[in-house]
Amino acid sequence: MAYPAGPDFEQNLAGFESARFKSLRSGQRLVLEAYAERYLDTPDLAIEMPTGEGKTLLALLIADHALDCGRSVAYLTGTRQLANRVVEEANALGLDVVRFAAGDYGGAKLDDYHTAQAVGVMNYWVYVNSKPVPQPADVIIFDDAHLAEQPLSGLQTLRIRDKPGPGRDLYQAICELVLAHTDAYPGLRAMLDGTSGPGTPPELLSFRDWAEIVGPARDIIEASPLVTDRDLKDNVRYVWPTVRDHLTRCGILIGPSGIEISPYHPPTALNAHYRRAKQRIYLSATLGSMDDLQRRIGGDRVTRLTTAAPLPSGATGERLLVVNPSAERPFDQTVLNWALDQAEAAGGRVTWLCASHSEADVLEEVLAEGGQPVFRLRPSDDSQFDAWSRAARGNLIAAGRYDGLDLAGDLCKLVIITSVPQASSEFERFVVAYLGDASFMRHRVGQRITQALGRANRAPADRSLYLGLDPSFAQMLADPAVRMSIPAGTDPTVRGALEIYDQGWEGTQRACDDFWRPPTQTSASVETAAPAGRPRKARPGRNASGSSDVSSADAEVSAVTDLWLGDHAGAAEKARKAAGQLASAGETEHAAFWRYVEAHAHFDRGRPQDLATARESLKDATANGPRTAWFRRLERTIASLDGHEHTTDTTDRFFLAWDEWRRETGERLDRVLSEGRIALTGSHDQQCDGLTRLARLLGATGERPPKKEQSATDCRWTWPTVKRTERRVWEVKTVPKGEPKPLTRGDVNQLLGQIEVETRRTAQARVLGCLLTPSTSAQGDAAEAAHDKIALVNHGAALKLYDMLADRLRQYDALCGDNTADARGNARTKIQVLLPQEDCWLGKLLAPTRGQLIAADDVATIFPSR
């Protein structure tokens, strides 16, 4: 049945005779007029309206019109709470709705929904799952549209989490299978033995390596209790039947927290509940680009609704964003104490927005150990939200949920964003680490920050504080690509946060204290917290570089869908088209990724000529390509297709770690490096902190173990090699001013005990000790005890190593220039020759020194002369 022309939504609203909804706001009127005039038959339509401007009423009126036209309507929300709110507003309007939840359908309710007598309201997971009860709707309304990404991608994503129990057993079995086949992924060994840091980039298995082991991998997964035990409520069992026969057409990412086996984008166009709809409407206050919305949903091209006049900005009260002004990590004690102090000032009810489940796991453990009440919000189960809402105080923890939480009024006055929201899945972590020029990820950061800043500000009377704990928040907020995706209404909040950040801890604490004071007691407003200056001249501003105008998502999604269906020629053609579009926008690494997908499609077809075509695709993609980590990975894939043994480039870890540090610190990099150098010359605790920064310079993981650990060492270093994980436990010795005395047996004995404890804890790693000391010699019995277990490191040697590497990182940063792939590749080429050239040089440098001390001159000799 066709829509009648020109529906009059104001007249329709009046016909309800609602006591609550008597007229349309100006923004609602503009959107509904545009919809009636131009978009009634648009299959995929995005409607963006500011928070507080009444998207729900607008959507309900569209739903009402669809029912009048004989079309069934599914209204999807992110949580049960929001679904209940939609029902409450529909009842106030007078629109017939039925509410569905898992296990709660009812025959009459289903009949009303299926026959288009009432709107079906449910959360995403009720409509999007392996066996949905409600039938496909003619019109789907996606409220907080980005939340659809998780359930839609989850239909074809096998997530094996490294958690105690069957999940860890399966995770480890697959890792061992990969390592038995190839040593091309040195980071995998550290992931397997649990010594990799949470920020370690995931490993993307090449399609060639995966094809070699896919048979045994299928058997291992099939036999896992996650698949066979019906009492285990793990999503693996539900997804496995869908993924099982498509394994070679998936990408396989192995990270420290889990394994993802999935298509490169969700092939949602194949989903009957999506495909059969005549119209799909995407609602949000922050939709971002239509290209990236399509990429995330995995469906068809999306049209953005535009109005004849600009929409009014939403009135959402007062909010203050304050970000961590230090170089300390989110859960370091100083930063955590700051956050918990604000929680007390807020009355004890707090929402924590984490980027990933692994990060949420760490936070949950930290808060629980501190005696804090914790409520963990998980996908498809928001019962903990209800429990937290009823509690007098408590910490609500959500992972990857920046939209779809309504914390308005007195429910929550403090929202804490633990890390920069740039990677909520293994695929996003891979993109951030390896595809540095993929600008869609920076756009997502701005979008998610905007969404987060709207969680507790929904109405004019709301007043809330937002904290950013990650030390890289300020740098990321100042990134032009991020700022492009932050709307004008949110921009003053972000600018204010950057001005407070520039005042350090003193200004940060003052801004927080002032916010919690009653208005009459506030000593300084947010605007006057920064030093006053003369008014700025209005300027047009600089256009941000990146692919804001490129539209490659349609080709990307089509390529992935064709590959899933086994249309290898179509997949290869469309992947190459996406690569060409991205290359024309200057996204060299991102373009090369889609040439890799093109090669994957050729390879999976399986004929001898297809193998040759796959190889040629990658050779063409890497010809004259920059020497970045991703292009180095592609070169190793080419070598394997040629039948050659790969050569592992151990310097990858340097440049991956350095690029992460550069993203995190930006213009503060030199200052942060100087602070680390100063720390190495300071007190005992300062030297321990300095060692963690030295580890990062080396591309290793450095951490100070919790003091609760038995025989806790001062510092731990971990780094992967081809054959095993290397771990060093550090003991720091300081002496009063004056001539340092030789090391004694007592100095060594303490470290020997720590080595023994650490060896039991990480049996698969090679554990040795390092003793940092100002001494230049060791007594005979001390030297004998340390002989084959400990590297004795003179303090000057550590400083020399720090200085040499910091010098190279500063040069690399300067050479990276505009941070394009070409610039980073050229910078790597010039700096790599200035790094130690011997394989496994760090392990050899920090091998047991047979009682001798490593001196500064010993360090200098391993670096090439200029």
N, C-alpha and C positions, 0 to 999 in steps of 0.2 A: 504494500500500500504506500502511495507517495504522500509526502507531506503536503498539506494545503499551503498555499502561498501566504507569506506575510503574517505569521501569527502575531497577535497583539498581547505581549506578555503582561503589560500593565493591566489590561482588561482581565486577563486570566487571573492575575493576583487579586484583583478586586472581587472576582467571582467567588473566591474562597471565603470572603467575609471574615478574615482572620482578625482576632482582637490584637494579635501581636504584630503581624506583618501587614501594614496598611498601605504602604507605598514603597516604591523602589528608590534606593539611593542613586545618586547621579552616576556612579561607576557601574552599578548593576544595570541601569537603564542603557548606558552606552554599549555595554557588552551584549545585552539581549537584543538591542536594535541591530547591531552588526550581525549577530547570529541569525536573526530572522531574515535579514536582507541578503546575506552572502554565503552563509556556512551551513545551511540546513542539511545539505547532502555531502558535506566534506567527510570522507571516511575517518580520517585521523585529525583531530582538532585540539590544539593546545590553547587553554584560556588561562592567562596569568593575571591575577588581581592581588593588590597589596593585602597584607594581613589586616584583619579587622574590617574589611570592606564587604563581607557577606557573600563569600563564594558558595556557601552551603545553600542559601535561599536561591541563588541564581541557578545552581545545579538542579535543585528540586523543581523549579519551574520548567527547566528544559526536560526533566524526567516526566513531569506532568503532561507536557505537550506530546512527548513520545507515546505515552499511554493513550492519549486521545487519538493518536494515529495507529493504534493497534500494535505497537512495538513494546516488547518486554524490556525491562530496564534492570540492570545490576549496578548498584551503587557500592563501590568498594572503598574501604578505609584502612588505615594502618593499624588500628588497635580496636579492641572491644569498646573502650571508653569513647572513642570518636564515633564508632558505629551507633552507640547508644545516643550520642548527641545528635546525630543525623536523624534518628528516629524521633527524638524529642522535638526537633525543629519541624519535622514533617507533620507531627501531630499538632503542633501549634499552628501550622499553616492550614491543616485540614486535608493533607494529601495521604492517600492510602499507601501504607508501606507494610512490609513483613520483614521480620528480623530473623536472619539465619546465623547459626553458630554450629561448630562441630558437635554432632550428635543431637542437634536441636533444629529440626526441619519442619516436621508436621505435614500431613497430607494436604490439609486445606490451605496452608501457607504456600506450599509448593504450587498448588493448583492456581492460586491467585497470581503468583509470580509468572508461571509459565503461560497463563492466558492473558497476560498484560492487564490484569485488574489492579495490581499493586506493584510498587517498586520493591525489589529485593535488596535489602541492606545487609552487608556482611563485611568482614575483614578480608584482606587479600587471600589469605591462606585457605579460606572456605571455598572461594571460587577457583583459585589456582592451586591445584594439587593433582596427584596422580589419578584420583578417582572422585572428582567433584560430584556432589549430589544435585545442586541446582543446574539445570540445563543451560546451554549457551544463550546469552541475552542478545537481543537486537541492538541495544544501546548499552555501552559500558561507560560508567563514569569512574575515572581513576582519580580519587581525591588524594592530595599529596602524592602526585603521580610517580615521583622517583622511588617511592616505597614499593612500587610494583616490580622493581628490578630484582629484589631478593627472591620472591616466590617464583617469578618467571624464569630466572636463570637457574634456580634450584631444581627445576624439573629435569634438566639434563646435566646437572653438576654433581659428580660424586665427590663429596668432601670427606676425607679420612683424617680425623683430627688426632693429633698426637697427645692423647689423654690416657691416663692409666686404664688398663683393661683391654678389651678386644681391639679398640681403635689404635692403641699404641702397638699392639702386636702386629696388626696389619700394616701400619705405617712402617715399622721397622723391617718387616718381611719384604716390602716393596723396595725400600732403600737398599737392603742387602742384595736384592736381585739386580738392581741397577749397578751397584758397585762391583758385583761379581762379573758383570758384562763389560764394564768400561771404567777407566779412572779419569774420564773427561770432566767430572764434576767434583772437584776437591771439597767444595763446601758441603757436599752431601754427607761426607764422613762425620763432620762435626755435628750436623743435624741428627745423624743416626745415634751418636753417643751422647747427645744432649748437651754438648758444650758450645753450640753456636748461640750467639746473642739473638734476642727477639727481633732485632732490626736487620738480621742477615737477609740479603736479597734471595728470593726463591730461585731455584734452578729450573729452567725450561728444558726438558728433555728433547733432544732433536727427534724429529719424526723417524729418522733412520734407527736411532738407538731404541726408541719405543717399539718399533716394528719387530726388532730382534728379540724382545723379551715379552711381547704382549701375550703370547700363549701361556707361559708360566704365570704371568701376572693375573690373567683371567682366572686361572685355576686357584690361585691363592685367595683372590677376592671371593670367588664362588664358595670356597670352603670356610670363610670367616664366619664366626658367630654373628657378626653384624648383618650378614645376609641370611644365615640359616636359623638363628634364634628369634622366634617371633615375639619373645618376651622383651627383647631389647628394643626400645623405642628410638632407634637411630635411623636417620633419613637414608642411610646407605641402602637399607633393604628395599625401600620404596623406589629409589632412583636406579638401582642396579639393573632391573629388567629393561629399562629404557636405554641405558648406556652400554650394556653388555656387548651388543653386536655392532657398536659404533666406535669401539675403543681406538682403532687406528685413525679415526677421523677427528679425534679430539686433541687438544693441547694438554700436556701434562706438566704441572708445576709442582715442585716439591719445595716447601718452605719449612722453617723451624717449627711452625705450629701445626702443619698439616699438609696434605696432598690434595690438589684439585685436579680432577680429570673432567674436562668439559669442552664444548665447542668454544671457539675464541670469542664469540658473542652468542647470546641465547637465540636459537632459531624459533622465535615466538610465532612467526607467521604460520608455522606448522601446527600450532595449538588450536584445536577446534573451538575452544571457548573464546579465544581471541579472534580467530579467522572468520567465524560465522557472524560476527557483529556487523551490522550495517554502518554503525558509527561508534567511534571510540573517542571519548572526551577526556583530556588530561588537564587536571586542575592543580595549580600550585601558586604560591606567592613568588617562587623563584624557579622558573622553568629552565633557565639557561638557553643554550642554543638548541634549535630544533634538530640539528645534526647530531648533537650528543645525546639528546633525548631519544632519538631513534636508535642510536648505538646501545644505549643502556636498556631500552625496552626490548630491542631485537625484533621490532616489527616493521611496519611500512612507514613511508615518509609522513612526517607530521607537518601540518599547516598551522602557523600561529595566527590566532584571531587578532585582528587590529581594529581599533575603534576610530570613529571620525574625529574625536578629540582625545587628548591625553587623559588617562584615568587619574583621579585624585589619589594622593598618597594616603596610606592608612594611618589612623591615629592609634598608636599602640603604647602610649605612656612614656615613661622615662627609663632609659637603660644606660649602663656604663660597662664598657669592655676594658679590661685591664689585663695585660699580658706579662709573662715572666721576663724581667729585665736582665736576668743573669744568663750564664752559660750552663747552669745546672739543669739536669734532666727532670722530667715531670715528677718522678717519685723519689728524687733525692730529698733528704730530710728537710733542708731549708725551704724548698718549694712546696713540699707536702704540708709542712707546718703552716705555711702561709695560707694554703687552701683550707686547711682544717680550722684555722682561726676565723676565716670568713664564714665558714659553715656555722660556727658558734654564733657569730654576729647575726647570721640570717635566721637563727631560730632552730637550727639543727636538721631541717629537711632540705636535702641537696640532690640535684641531678647531675650525674657524671656522664658525659658523652665521650665514648672511646671510639677510636678508629676501627678496631678489630676485636674479635673475641679473645685472641691471645692477650691483648693489652687489657681487656676487661677482666680476664682471669687473674692477671698480676694485681690489678687494682683491688679486686675482690679479696684476694689473700692479704694484701697490705692492710686494708681497712678492717678485716675480720681480726687480724692479729692485734690491732690496736683497740679492740673491743667495740668497734663501730657497728651498728646494725646495718646490714646490707640487704638490698632487694634487687635481684638480677632479672632484668627484662630480657626475654629471649624471643626469637622469631616464633610466631604462631601461638605464643603463650604469654598473655599479658596479665595473668593473675597476680603477679608480683607488683604490678603497677597499682592494682586495687588495694593490695595490702599496704603498700608504701603510702598511698593516699590517705589511708585511715590511721596510720601511725603518727604519733606526736613528733617523732624525729626519725631520721633514717637516710640512707644513701641509696638512691635509685641509680643503677648502673645499666647503661644501654650501649650496645656495640653496633657501629655503623648506622645509627638512627639519628639523623640530624633533622628529620622532618617527621611530621605525624605524631608529635607528642604535644598535648595541650596542658601547659603548666601555669595557666593564667590565675589571676587573683592571688589569694593567700596560699595557694597550694605549694608554690615554690618561688623563692626570691633569689636563689643562687643557682646558676648553671655553670658547671666546670667542664671545659673542653680540654681533655688531657693532652692530646697531640694534634698537630696540624692535620686536618681531615683530608689527607690526600691519597690514602690507600686503605680500603676496607676489605680487600680480598687479595689472594695471592696474585691474581692477574694485575691488579692495580699496583701492587708492590713491585712486580716485575717491570711494569711500564715506567714507574718512577725511577727505578735503578738503572734500566738499560735504554729506555727510549726517552732520553732527556729533552728532546724537542717536540714531544707529543703534547701540544698546547692544551688539548682537551682536558688533561689531568689538572692543569693549573686553573682552568675555568671551573672545574668541579670543586676545587678548594674554595674559591670565592663563593660559589653557590652554596656549599655546605656551611660555610661560616655564616652566610646570610640566613640560612635556615635555622642554624643553632641560635642565632641572636633573636629569633622570633619565638622561641619555645615558651618563655615566661612573660612575653609581652604580646598580649592579644587584644587588649582593650585600653582606652585612654587612661584608666586609673592604675594600670600596672606599673610597678617600679621594681627593677631587677638588676642584679649585678652578674656579669659574665666574666669568668677567668679563663685565660689561655695559658696552660702550664708549659707547653713546649717552648724551649729556648729559641726555636726558629720561627715563632709566630710573627714577630715584627718584620723579619726579612721577607717572609712569604706575603704578608699583608701589603708590603711595599712593592711587590712584583707587579708590573703593569698588566700582565695577562690575568692575574688574580683580580686586580682592581676593576678590570673591564667587566667582570661578571658580578660585581657588587653593585646593586641598584643605588640610585641617587639618594633614596631615603635612608639607606644604611651607611652611606659613605661618611657622614659626619661622625658616627660612632667609631668607625675604623680610624679615621683621621685623629680623633681624640685619643684613641688607644696608643697610636704611634707617638703622639706628643707626650703622653704620660711616660711611655717607655723610655724616652730620651732623658728622663730625670732620674733613672736608676731606681734602686730599692726605696730610697727615701720618698721620692715622689709617688711611687706606686703605692706604698703603704699609706701615705697621706690621702691619696685619692680614694682608697678603700675606706679608710676611717671616716672621711667626710661623707661618703655615700651613706653609711649606716647611721649617721647622726640625724636627728630630726632637722627639718629644713631650717628652722630658726637658729640652730646651733652650728650649721655648716660654716666652716671657716673659709672655704674657697670652692667655687664651682668648678666643674670639669673644664669649662672653657678657660678659666683663669689659672688653672693648675700649671699650664705651660707659661713660660716667660712671654710677656706681652711684647709686641713689636709693631712696627708701622703696618698699616693695611697693605695687602698685596694687590698688585695690579692684576686684573682679570686677564687670563691668557687662554688660548684655545686648547692647550695641552698637547702632549705628544701621543701619537697613535702607537698603541702597543703592537709589537711584532708578534707573529704567530698566525695560526690558521683560523682566525675568527671567521673568515669568509669561505673557507674551503668546505665543501659538502661531500665528504667521502663515505659517510655512514651508510648510505643506501647501497653502494657497491660492497662495502665491508660486510654488512648483514646479509646481502644476497649471496656473497661468496661463501660465507659460513653455512648458510642454509643449503646451498647446492652441495657443498662438501658433505654435510650430514646426510643428504639424500643419496649420495653416491654419484652425483653429476659432476665428475671431476673436471671435464672440459669447461663447463660453465663456471665452476668455482675458480679455476685458474684464471679464466678471462676476467672475471669480476675482481679478483684479488689484485690482478695486475692493473686494472683500471683504478682501483683505490690507491694503489702505490703511486700511479702517475699523478693523480690529483694531489696527493700529499707532497710529492716531490716538487710540484709546481708551487706549492705554498712554502717551500723551504724546510719541510719536516723530513730531513734526510733519514734519520734513524727510524722514524715511524713508517716512512715509505718502504724502507728495507724490510721491516717486519712483514708488511703485506706481500712483498716479493717472496719472503720465506713461506707464507701461507700458500702462495701460488705454487712454489716448489713442493710443498706438502701435498697439494691436490694432485700434481703430476705423479709424485712418488706413490701415492696411495692407489692410483689406478693400476700399477703393478706390472705393466709390460716393460720389456727391456728398453724400448725407445722412450718410455716415460721416465725411467731412471736418468737417461741422458738429458732429457728435457729439464728435469728438476735440477740437475747439476748445472746446466747452462743458465737457468733462471737465476740461481744464486751467484754464479760467476759474473753475470751481467750486473746483478744488484751490488756486488762488492767491488767491481772494477773502479779504481780510483776513489774508493770510499774512504772515509776518515778512519783513523786507527782508534776507534772507541771500543769499549768492552763488547758492545753488541756486534759490531762488525768483526771483531776477533772471534766471537762465537760462530758467526756465519762462516768464516773461513775454516773453522774446525769442522763444521758440518760438511762443507765442500770436500775437505780431505777425507772424511769418512765415506762419502759417496764415491770418491775416486779409489777407495780401497786402501788408503794410506793410514798409518797410525797417526793420531793427532799428537800435537805437542802442546802440553798445558802451559799457558803463560801465567806464571805465579804473580806477575805484576798487576794482573786484573784487580786483585784485592786492594792494592794501593789506590788505584784510580777510582774504583767504586766507592771506597771509604772517603777519599778526598772530595769527590763530587758531592757526596752526602753532606760532608762537613761544610763545603762551600754553600750548598743550598741552605743549610741551617743557619750559618752565621753571616753570609753576605759580606757587607763592608766591614763587619766586626772581626773577620777572620784574623787579621794581623794582630788585633788586640787580644783575641782568645789565645793565639799561639804565644804571644808574649806573656800572658798570664800563666800559661802552662809552664813556660820556662822559669818564671819567677818561683812558681810553686815547687819546682824541683830543687830549688836552693833554700827552701824554707824549713819549717818545723817538720816533725815526723809526719803528722797528718797531711801537711801540705805536700810533702814529697810523695806520699801515697796517691794523692789526687793528681800530682804531676805525672806519675807513672801511668795512670789511666789515659791521659792525653797522649803520652808517648806511644802507648799501645795503638791508639787510633791513628796516629801518624804512620804506624807500621802496617795499617790495614788489619790489625788484630782486634780482638774483643778484650777490653780491659775493664775490670770491675773490682770494687771493694766489697768483699763478702760481708754479709750481715754478721754482726758481732755475736749473735746467738749461735752461730755455727761452732761446733766443737773445734778447738785448736784453729780458730780462724786465722788465715794468713792476712798480711797487710794488703795484698793486691794479687789478682789472678790475671794472667794473660792466656788467651787461647787463639790459635789460628790453625786453619786446615792445610794439610799437604796432600799429595796424591796418595800416599800410603797410609797415613794416619793423622790423627789430630794431635797437635803439639800443645801442651799446657805447661805454663811456668807459674809457680807460686813464689811470690816475692816476700822477703823479709827486709824491712828498712831499718838500718842502724844509724843513729846519729850520736855525736859525742860533744861534750862541752868544748868551748873555744880552746884552741891550743893545738899542739901537735897530736894527730890521731895515733892511737896505739894499735899494734897488730891485733887482728881478729883472734878471739879466744875460742876454745872448744865449746863454751857455753853459748856463744853467738851462733855457732853452727848447729848445736843440738836442737834448739828450738825449731829451726827450719826443717831439720830431718823429720821431726815429729809431724809437722804440717804436710810434708811430702807424703808420708805414710797415710795420713788421713785422706788426703786428696786422691791418692792412688786407689784407695778402696772406693771412693765416691765415684770416680770416673775411670773404671778399670780398662776401658778400651783406648784411652788416650795415653800418650807418652808423657808422664808427669815427672818434671825435674824442678829443682829449686834455683832461685836467683837471690843472692844476698847483696843488697845495695849498701855500700859503706864508704866512708871517707878514708878508710884505712888503705895503705898501699902494700901491706903484707899480712900474712897469717902465721900464727904460732904453729909449730910442727904438728901437734896433735889435732889442731883445728884443720890444717891443710889435709891431713890424712883422713879425717872424718868426712870432709867435703869432697874428697877425691873424685868419686864417680857418680855423685848425686847432685852437686851444686855448682853453679857458675858464680864465682866471686866477682862482683862488678864494682869497680871503683866509681865513686860518685862522678868524677870527671868524665868517665866513659859514657855514662848515661846522658850527661849534658852534651857531650860531643855528638852522640847519636841523635839527640833531640834537635840540635842546631843544624846538623846536616840535612835532616829530613824536613824540618820547618823551612829551611832555605829553599829546598826543591818544591815544596808545596806552595810557597809564596810565588816562586817563578811560574809554576804551573797555573796558578790562579791569574796572574798577570797576563800570561799568554792566551788564556781562554777567552779574553776579550768579550765579545758579545754573546758568548756561551752557546753558539751554534755547534752542531756536531762537527763541522769542519774545523772550527776553532779549537774545540776540545781535542779532536784527533791530532791536529798539528802540534798542540801543546804537549800531548802525551809523547809524540814521537821525539820531541826535543828533550823532554825531561827523562824519559825512560833510560836513555844512554848515560844519565848521571846517577842512576840507582845501581846498587850492587848487582852484578851480572851473574854471579854464581847461583845455581839452583839451591834452594833451601838454605840460603845464606843466614837467615835469622836463626834457624835451628842450630846451625853450626856455630854461630857467634855465641849463642846462649847454651851451648853444650857444657857439660861439667869441665871445669878448667884445671882439674888435677891439683888443686890447692893454690894455683897462681891467680892473680887478679887481672881482669880485663882492664886495660888502661885506655885513655883517650886516643893514643897513637894506634892501638889495635883496631879501634873503630874506624879511624881515618883511612886505614889501608884497604878496607873493603869497598870504599867508594871510588869510582873512576876519577882520575884527575881530569880537570877541565881542559 
